[in-house]
Amino acid sequence: MRAERREETAAALREQLRAADAVIEPPDGLWERVRTPRPDDVTPVPSGKPGASRPGRRPLPMTVIAVAAAAVAFVVCGTWWLVSPSDGVGSVQGTAADGPSSSASAPGRSDPIRLRVHNVEKACRELRTLECALRVAKNPYKPYAAPENAAARVWHGDVLTASCVVTDGQLVTDENGVSSRRWYRVERAAADGKGPRAEGWLPGVRTRNTKEAPLCSGAEKPHGPGS
């Protein structure tokens, strides 16, 4: 994964350098002025008489131009070499590839979040009866109310841990008309000792979550209805 990201970054830099190289042009006559000094750029020779004062030397503009041009060429060529494709697949030339950076060691996804079950029916918020229970499903891609799609029961106020979320699950509408295709992969939080352990998928309409959860990977998603 890190090698793929480095290759993508190098490819993006190469495209930017190619675009910059296409629009940067040297001033007209720059190289001719560097190769051919003008008569007025010759430094006067001081008098050989003893005691004669030596005239002050003027700056050498041609030398300055030559040094500046060489510096620009060095920077452009060095940067191009750094991000140019290497012989090895997924590797980047230069010292940046010699060791991992601090950002590369950071995890690629955020930690699980804690969310609280929400029942829109106010009469059920204080009751832990079967009639007031909310379902945790086995599969977010199958009908929520299907008898075989029940994994566990939860009630209003229960705290669950969500490891990831899918955004293309079955559309679920709560009793107030709020609809969502978001489903959280959840389990009962370790600090919550209420009821049996709950593991499965909670519809987004059954919580009022305000924290971003990482998207579920392919390995974390269950099979869809057609698989």
N, C-alpha and C positions, 0 to 999 in steps of 0.2 A: 504493500500500500504506500509506504513512504517513497519507494523507488518510483512508483507511478506518479506521485505528486511532484517529485523533483523533475521528472521528465516533462510533465505538463507545464511546470514553471519555466523550465528551460525553453520549451517550445514557444511559450508566450513572449519571453524576452527576445528570442530570435526574431519573431515577427515584428516586435517593436523596433529592434535595431535595423532590420531591413527597411522598415518604413522611414526611419530617421535618415538612413544612408541615402534613400532615394530623393530626399528633399534638401539635404545639406550639400551646398556647392561652394567650392573655394572662390574667393573674390577674383574677378577678372585680372589677369596679369600677375597673380601672386607669385607663381613659380618663376616667371621671367625676371621679376624684381629680385627674387632671392638669388638667382644664378648670375645676374648681371648687375654689379654695383653701379650706382650713378656717380658722376664726377663730383657732385657736391657732398657725397658721403665719405670722401677720402679724408682721413685725419691729417691736419697740417703737420709738417715735420718741423720740430723746434730748431731754432738757430744753434749752430755748433759753437758760437763764441762763448768763452767763459763768462760767467756772471749774467748771461742773458736769461731773462725769465722764460720759463716754459709755458706756452699758452695752454689754457685748460682744454681738455679733450671733451668733444661733444659726444652725446650718446650715439651708439651705432644702431640706427633703426633697422638696417638689413639683418644684423645679427639677431636682434630681438624678434623680428618676423620669422627668421629661420627656426629659432628655438621654439617659438609658439607653434609653428606648423608641425614641427617634429613631435611636440608634446601632444597635440591633438591627434596626430596619426597613431602615436603610441597608445593613448587611452582607448581609441576606437578599436584598434587591432587587439589590444589586451582584453577588452570586454567581449569582443566577438569570440576570441579563443576560449574564454571562460564558459560561455553558454553554448558553444558549438557542439554538435552531436559527437559523442565519443564512440570508440570501437565497441565498448560493452553496452549491452541493452540495459536501460534504466539507470545508467550512471551519469554523473556530471563531472566534467573536468574542473580542476582548480582546488584550492584549499578548502572551499566550502564543502566538498564531498569527502574530506578526510575523516571527519568525525561528526556525530549527531549534534544538532543545534539544540538549544533549550526549547524552542517551539516544537521541534520534531518529537520530543519526548512526551509532549502533552497528550492525553488520551483523545481519541477521535470523536468521542460522544460524551454527552453530559451524564451525570449520575442519575439514578432513579429518583423520582419525586414522590412526595406523599400527598394524597388527595383524600377528601372526605366525601362519603356518599351523601347524595342529596335527594330527598323525596319531596316532590312538589305538592303532594297532598298533605296539608297541614295536620289533618286528623290522625295521620299515621306516624307523625314524627316522634311521638312519645311512646308508641306501641311497638313491641317486638313480637308481633303475631305473624302467623303464616300469611294472613290477608294483607299485611303491610310490608312483607318482605319484598326485596328487589332482587332480580336474578343476575347472577354472574354467568355468562354464557361460555360454552366450550369453543365456539367458532364465530368470529365476527362476520363471516361471509355467509352464514346460514340464518334463516329466519329466527329472530330473537325469541319469539313465543313458541317455537317448535318444542314438543315434549322432550325430544332427544338432545336438545341443545342447552340443557341446564347443568351447570358445573357446581354452583353453590348459591347460598342465599346471603344477602347482606341487608342491613337496615340503615335508616337515616342516621347520620352521624358517625358511622363506622369509618375508621381510618385505614386506608389501603396504601400499599406501595405500588406505584406504576413504573415498570421498567422501560416501556416504550409505547408508541401509539401508531395506529393505522388510520388513514383518512379516507379510505375507500371501502369501508365495510357496509353492511346492510343499513339502510336508512331507518332510524328509530325516531319516533315522535312521542314526546311525553304527554301527560294529561293536560298540560297548558298549551299544547300546540307547538312547542319548541322541537325542531328536528335537527339531526346531525348524523353524519356518517363516521364520525370519530369514535374509535374504540380504544380503550386502554388495556394493556396487558397487566393484570394486577394480581397481587397476593395480599393477604392480610398482614398488616404491619406487625413486626415482632413485638412492639410495645403494647399492642392491643390484644387483650386476652379474652375478648368477648366471642363466644361461639366457636364452632369448629373452624379449622383452617380453610380459607377461601382462596382458590386459584382459578384464573380464567380471564374473561374479557368483559369489561364494564363499559356500557354505552356512554358516550360523552354527555348525553342528556341526563344521566343519573349522577352527575357531579357538577360542581360549579368551579372547576379548576381554573386558576389564573397563571400557572407555571407551565413553561414549555417542556414537553417531554420529547426525548429523541424518537425519530421515526424507527419503526421496527425493521430489522433486516429481513432478507428473504428466509433465513433460517429460523427466525422468530415467528414468522407468520404461519398460520395453519393453512391447510389446503382450502381453496375456494370451492364454491358450490359445484363448479363444473369439473373439478379435478378428482 
